[in-house]
Amino acid sequence: MSSTEPSGCSLPCDADASAPAPAVGSIRRRAGLLGALSLLALAAAPVQAQSADFPPKKTVTIIVGFAAGGAADMAARVIGKKLGDNLGATVVIENKAGAGGNLAHQYVAQGPTDGSVLLFGSVGPLAIAPHLMKVSYDPIRDLAPITMGVNFPNVLVVHAGAGIRSFADFIAAAKKTPGRLDYASTGPGSASHLAGELLDDMARIDTVHIPYKGGAPALQDLLGGRVTAYYSTYSTAQQHIDAGKLVPLAITGPKRLPQLPNVPTVAESGYPGYNATNWYAFVAASKVPRPVLERWNTELVKVLKSPEVVAELNRHGMPPAPGTREELGREIERESAYWGRVIRDRKIVME
């Protein structure tokens, strides 16, 4: 052995060799304690850093792909207010209407990657539109799921002056004058558009789709009698149903709405298996760091489970449906496969 190599002493070489050596168990306990403290310190460090850095900016923007005044806008504002209160941040709702919500989805997919911009995405652009038209984003590749927001059916309503008082009347009118009975939607490829396409397919009728840039302008033309029907969210049509200006005919989901217990579902009205629910979910640019996405999931799920938010969204027929990022990803894939088949079967093509 070279003289420069260590002597192999198990204690520091300048220690008093006559001093009693600590017990092996004591050494192990100390080592275990030190290790545990080290792990706690390491675990605490990212939390402290994350807390200091979250939200990424003091102003958080939630993009909505439809005009102000519609269901998506209303739900985003309810959620956004509570989110801002919880985080002590300013939450801004920004409406980017157009192309059935696709403009907003493209904007976020190609936008900031620090997590300061979220999208209140919808089933149309996330699961339907890519099967219908050319879009400059891939919802699976370019947008990262955070959590489902709300999931609910639409209600088929008609203008009170249309002379249609029931769902059976609607089907009869469509069969009597093929290609004449029209319905509004929130845009091409939206849930309200595909609800009409699915009914046309199952009932063997031919109605005319009239796309708008959101629920508010669609409702305006419906109330003005410029369009006959609309697959509307309950929140959008609620006050006009109560006022007798709109007649609710059928619910597009698997169950009746508690707010409209006497209005049947399409499925129970002669078309079993019909199901066209609407949903809005939180997503962000896929390049946002994973820890930030996970933190957004935590914060948004907390908001969506808060009693005041649950009560307000339920009041408008839009029950919250928070979940994990993985659950939302699977739901988008399932909905994409389902509506992709409908679009292929119907041979629907849009520019």
C-alpha positions in Angstrom: 0.0 0.0 0.0 1.3 3.4 -0.9 2.0 5.9 1.9 -0.5 8.3 0.3 -3.4 5.9 0.6 -5.8 6.2 3.6 -5.1 4.1 6.6 -8.6 2.7 6.6 -9.6 4.1 10.1 -13.3 4.1 10.5 -13.3 7.2 12.6 -11.7 10.6 11.7 -8.0 10.0 11.9 -7.5 12.9 14.4 -10.1 11.5 16.8 -9.2 10.3 20.2 -8.8 6.6 19.7 -9.4 6.0 23.4 -12.9 7.5 23.2 -15.7 4.9 23.2 -17.1 4.3 19.7 -20.8 5.1 19.2 -23.0 2.1 19.0 -23.8 0.8 15.5 -27.6 1.3 16.2 -27.0 4.9 17.2 -25.1 5.6 14.0 -27.9 4.0 11.9 -30.5 6.0 13.7 -28.6 9.2 13.2 -28.0 8.4 9.6 -31.7 7.6 9.1 -32.7 10.9 10.8 -30.3 12.9 8.7 -31.6 11.1 5.5 -35.2 11.8 6.4 -34.4 15.4 7.1 -32.6 15.7 3.8 -35.6 14.2 2.0 -38.0 16.6 3.7 -35.8 19.5 2.7 -35.7 18.3 -0.9 -39.4 17.8 -1.0 -40.1 21.2 0.5 -37.8 23.0 -2.0 -39.9 22.4 -5.1 -43.1 23.3 -3.2 -41.7 26.6 -2.0 -40.3 27.4 -5.5 -43.6 26.4 -7.1 -45.6 28.6 -4.7 -43.3 31.5 -5.4 -43.7 31.0 -9.1 -47.4 30.3 -9.3 -49.4 31.6 -11.0 -46.7 32.2 -13.7 -47.9 35.8 -13.9 -50.2 37.9 -11.7 -52.6 38.2 -14.6 -54.0 34.9 -15.8 -55.9 34.9 -19.1 -58.7 32.3 -19.8 -59.5 32.2 -23.5 -63.1 31.4 -24.6 -63.8 30.5 -28.2 -67.2 32.0 -28.4 -68.9 35.4 -28.1 -69.6 37.0 -24.7 -73.0 36.2 -23.2 -73.1 32.5 -24.2 -72.9 29.4 -22.0 -69.1 29.0 -22.3 -68.5 32.6 -21.4 -70.8 32.5 -18.4 -69.2 29.3 -17.0 -65.7 30.7 -17.6 -66.5 33.8 -15.7 -68.0 31.9 -12.7 -64.9 29.7 -12.5 -62.5 32.5 -13.2 -63.8 34.7 -10.4 -63.3 32.0 -7.8 -59.9 31.1 -9.3 -58.7 34.7 -9.0 -60.0 34.9 -5.4 -58.2 31.6 -4.5 -54.9 32.6 -6.1 -54.9 36.3 -5.3 -54.4 36.9 -9.0 -56.2 38.8 -11.7 -58.1 36.4 -14.0 -59.2 37.9 -17.3 -61.7 36.2 -19.6 -60.9 36.9 -23.3 -63.4 36.1 -26.0 -61.9 35.0 -29.3 -65.0 34.0 -31.3 -64.8 32.5 -34.8 -64.8 29.2 -36.8 -66.8 27.4 -34.1 -64.2 28.1 -31.5 -61.3 26.9 -33.6 -59.6 30.4 -33.8 -59.3 30.4 -30.0 -57.9 26.9 -29.9 -55.3 27.7 -32.6 -54.3 30.9 -30.7 -53.6 29.0 -27.5 -51.9 26.0 -29.2 -49.4 28.5 -30.7 -49.4 30.9 -27.8 -47.4 31.5 -24.6 -45.9 28.4 -23.0 -45.4 29.7 -19.4 -48.9 28.6 -18.3 -50.3 32.1 -17.9 -52.8 31.5 -20.7 -55.5 28.8 -20.4 -58.2 27.8 -22.8 -61.7 26.9 -21.9 -61.9 24.5 -24.8 -65.0 22.8 -26.2 -65.9 19.4 -27.6 -66.2 20.9 -31.1 -62.6 22.1 -31.7 -61.1 19.5 -29.5 -62.8 16.4 -30.8 -65.0 17.2 -33.8 -63.5 19.9 -36.0 -60.3 18.1 -37.0 -62.6 15.5 -38.8 -64.5 18.2 -40.6 -62.1 20.8 -41.8 -58.4 21.7 -42.1 -57.2 23.2 -38.8 -53.7 24.5 -38.1 -53.4 22.7 -34.8 -53.6 19.1 -33.6 -55.7 19.0 -30.4 -53.8 15.9 -29.1 -50.3 17.1 -30.0 -50.5 20.8 -29.5 -52.9 21.2 -26.5 -52.3 19.6 -23.1 -55.4 18.5 -21.0 -55.8 20.0 -17.6 -59.3 19.1 -16.3 -62.9 18.7 -17.6 -64.9 21.8 -16.6 -68.6 21.1 -17.2 -70.5 18.4 -19.1 -74.1 18.7 -19.9 -76.8 18.1 -22.6 -78.2 20.7 -25.0 -81.9 21.3 -25.3 -83.6 21.5 -28.7 -85.7 24.7 -28.7 -87.8 26.4 -31.3 -89.2 29.9 -31.7 -92.7 30.1 -30.1 -94.1 31.4 -33.3 -93.0 28.4 -35.4 -96.1 26.4 -34.6 -94.1 23.5 -33.3 -95.2 22.4 -29.8 -93.5 19.0 -29.4 -90.6 17.0 -30.6 -93.0 14.9 -32.7 -94.1 18.1 -34.4 -90.5 18.9 -35.2 -89.9 15.6 -36.8 -93.1 15.8 -38.7 -92.3 19.3 -40.0 -88.8 18.2 -41.1 -90.3 15.2 -43.0 -93.0 17.3 -44.6 -90.6 19.9 -46.1 -87.1 18.3 -46.5 -84.3 20.9 -46.7 -86.5 23.7 -45.4 -86.5 23.4 -41.6 -83.3 25.2 -40.3 -81.5 25.2 -37.0 -78.8 27.4 -35.5 -75.5 26.3 -34.0 -72.5 27.9 -32.2 -70.4 27.2 -35.3 -69.3 24.5 -37.7 -68.1 21.4 -35.9 -69.7 22.5 -32.6 -71.7 20.2 -30.3 -74.9 22.0 -31.4 -74.0 21.4 -35.1 -73.3 17.7 -34.6 -76.4 17.2 -32.5 -78.4 18.2 -35.5 -76.4 16.0 -37.9 -76.9 13.0 -35.6 -80.6 13.5 -35.4 -80.8 13.9 -39.2 -79.1 10.6 -39.5 -81.1 8.7 -37.0 -84.5 10.2 -37.9 -83.8 10.2 -41.7 -84.7 13.9 -42.0 -83.0 16.7 -43.8 -82.6 20.0 -41.8 -80.5 23.0 -42.7 -77.5 24.0 -40.5 -77.0 27.7 -39.9 -73.7 28.3 -38.0 -73.1 31.4 -35.8 -70.1 32.6 -33.8 -71.4 31.5 -30.4 -74.6 31.0 -28.4 -75.5 34.7 -28.0 -75.8 35.6 -31.7 -77.5 32.3 -32.4 -80.1 33.0 -29.7 -80.6 36.6 -31.0 -81.6 35.3 -34.5 -83.8 32.6 -33.0 -85.7 35.1 -30.9 -86.1 37.3 -33.9 -87.6 34.4 -35.9 -84.8 34.4 -38.5 -84.0 30.8 -37.7 -86.5 28.2 -36.5 -84.6 25.9 -34.0 -81.4 25.8 -32.0 -79.6 23.0 -30.1 -79.0 25.4 -27.2 -77.5 25.1 -23.7 -80.1 25.4 -21.0 -78.3 28.5 -19.5 -78.6 30.3 -22.8 -82.3 29.6 -23.4 -83.5 29.5 -19.8 -85.0 32.9 -19.3 -86.7 32.8 -22.8 -88.2 29.4 -22.0 -89.5 30.8 -18.8 -90.9 33.8 -20.6 -92.7 31.6 -23.2 -90.6 32.9 -26.1 -89.0 29.6 -26.8 -90.5 26.1 -26.7 -88.2 23.3 -25.4 -88.7 20.1 -27.4 -86.1 17.5 -26.3 -82.9 17.0 -24.3 -79.9 15.7 -26.3 -78.3 13.8 -23.4 -79.1 10.4 -21.8 -81.2 11.9 -19.0 -83.8 14.6 -18.6 -82.7 17.9 -17.1 -83.8 18.5 -13.5 -84.8 22.1 -14.6 -87.0 20.7 -17.4 -88.4 17.5 -15.9 -91.3 17.3 -18.4 -89.1 17.6 -21.5 -88.2 14.2 -22.8 -84.8 13.1 -24.2 -84.4 12.4 -27.9 -83.5 8.9 -27.0 -86.8 8.2 -25.2 -88.7 9.9 -28.0 -88.2 7.2 -30.5 -84.4 7.3 -31.1 -82.7 5.0 -28.6 -78.9 5.4 -28.4 -79.1 9.1 -29.4 -76.6 11.0 -27.2 -75.0 14.3 -27.9 -73.7 16.0 -24.8 -71.8 19.3 -24.7 -68.7 20.0 -22.6 -66.1 22.6 -21.9 -62.6 21.7 -20.5 -59.5 23.5 -19.5 -56.4 22.9 -21.7 -53.2 24.8 -22.4 -50.4 24.8 -24.9 -48.6 21.4 -24.9 -45.2 23.1 -24.3 -46.3 24.4 -20.8 -44.1 22.6 -18.3 -45.7 19.5 -16.7 -45.4 20.8 -13.1 -47.3 23.9 -14.1 -50.1 21.8 -15.8 -50.4 19.6 -12.7 -50.6 22.7 -10.4 -53.4 24.1 -12.7 -55.2 20.8 -12.4 -55.0 21.1 -8.6 -56.2 24.7 -8.5 -59.0 24.3 -11.0 -60.4 21.1 -9.5 -60.5 22.9 -6.1 -62.5 25.7 -7.8 -64.9 23.3 -9.5 -65.6 21.5 -6.3 -66.2 24.6 -4.2 -69.9 24.8 -3.1 -70.6 28.2 -4.5 -69.3 27.3 -7.9 -71.1 24.0 -8.0 -74.4 25.7 -7.0 -74.0 28.5 -9.6 -73.1 26.1 -12.5 -75.9 23.7 -11.6 -78.4 26.5 -11.5 -77.6 27.1 -15.2 -77.8 23.4 -16.1 -74.0 23.0 -16.4 -72.9 20.6 -13.7 -69.1 20.7 -13.0 -67.2 17.5 -13.9 -63.6 18.0 -12.5 -61.1 15.1 -13.0 -57.5 14.2 -13.7 -55.5 15.3 -16.7 -55.4 11.7 -17.9 -59.2 11.3 -17.7 -59.7 14.4 -19.9 -57.2 13.1 -22.4 -59.1 9.8 -22.7 -62.4 11.6 -23.0 -61.1 13.7 -25.9 -59.9 10.6 -27.6 -63.2 8.8 -27.1 -65.3 11.7 -28.3 -63.0 12.2 -31.3 -63.5 8.5 -32.3 -67.3 8.7 -31.8 -67.9 11.9 -33.8 -65.3 10.9 -36.4 -67.5 7.9 -37.2 -70.7 10.1 -37.4 -68.9 12.5 -39.7 -67.7 9.8 -42.0 -71.1 8.0 -42.1 -72.8 11.3 -42.9 -70.1 12.3 -45.4 -69.9 15.7 -43.9 -67.3 17.9 -45.4 -66.6 21.6 -44.6 -64.0 24.0 -45.8 
